[in-house]
Amino acid sequence: MELYFILLPVYVLFCLWLGYRILEKAGFDGRWTLVLLVPVVNIIMIWVFAFSSWPNLRSGAEQDL
């Protein structure tokens, strides 16, 4: 059981770090990652980020190349 209390924070921090990196690459503020810690809101925000236009995404003409 002690291993659980060691690995759980490591796993949570790893997931937050991954979310931070993804949001930064998409052009959003990385602090939005903290929304992942709020139940129900985290699921809604994942959908919002998935279907919103990303600031770092190039125009459609450049993307086809």
C-alpha positions as CSV (number, residue, x, y, z in Angstrom):
1,M,0.0,0.0,0.0
2,E,2.9,2.3,0.6
3,L,3.9,2.0,-3.0
4,Y,0.5,3.3,-4.0
5,F,1.1,6.6,-2.1
6,I,4.5,6.9,-3.8
7,L,3.4,6.1,-7.4
8,L,0.1,8.0,-7.4
9,P,1.7,11.5,-7.1
10,V,4.3,10.6,-9.6
11,Y,1.6,9.5,-12.1
12,V,-0.5,12.6,-11.5
13,L,2.6,14.9,-12.0
14,F,3.5,13.0,-15.2
15,C,0.0,13.4,-16.6
16,L,0.0,17.1,-15.8
17,W,3.4,17.5,-17.4
18,L,2.2,15.8,-20.5
19,G,-0.9,18.0,-20.7
20,Y,1.3,21.1,-20.2
21,R,3.5,20.1,-23.1
22,I,0.6,19.4,-25.4
23,L,-1.1,22.7,-24.6
24,E,2.1,24.6,-25.1
25,K,2.7,23.0,-28.5
26,A,-0.9,23.8,-29.5
27,G,-0.4,27.4,-28.6
28,F,-2.5,27.6,-25.4
29,D,-1.3,28.7,-22.0
30,G,0.1,25.7,-20.2
31,R,-1.6,26.7,-16.9
32,W,-4.8,25.3,-18.4
33,T,-3.4,22.0,-17.4
34,L,-4.5,22.6,-13.8
35,V,-8.1,22.2,-15.1
36,L,-7.3,18.4,-15.3
37,L,-7.4,18.4,-11.5
38,V,-11.1,19.4,-11.4
39,P,-13.5,16.5,-11.8
40,V,-16.1,16.8,-14.6
41,V,-14.6,20.2,-15.8
42,N,-11.6,18.3,-17.0
43,I,-13.6,16.2,-19.4
44,I,-15.5,19.2,-20.7
45,M,-12.2,21.2,-21.3
46,I,-10.6,18.3,-23.1
47,W,-13.5,18.4,-25.6
48,V,-13.2,22.2,-25.8
49,F,-9.5,22.1,-26.6
50,A,-10.0,19.2,-29.0
51,F,-12.5,21.0,-31.2
52,S,-11.4,24.6,-30.9
53,S,-9.0,26.2,-33.4
54,W,-5.4,26.0,-32.2
55,P,-3.3,29.1,-32.3
56,N,-0.2,27.3,-33.6
57,L,-2.0,25.4,-36.3
58,R,-0.9,26.6,-39.8
59,S,-3.4,27.6,-42.5
60,G,-4.9,24.8,-44.5
61,A,-2.8,25.6,-47.6
62,E,0.5,25.2,-45.7
63,Q,-0.8,22.1,-43.9
64,D,-1.2,20.1,-47.1
65,L,2.5,20.3,-48.0
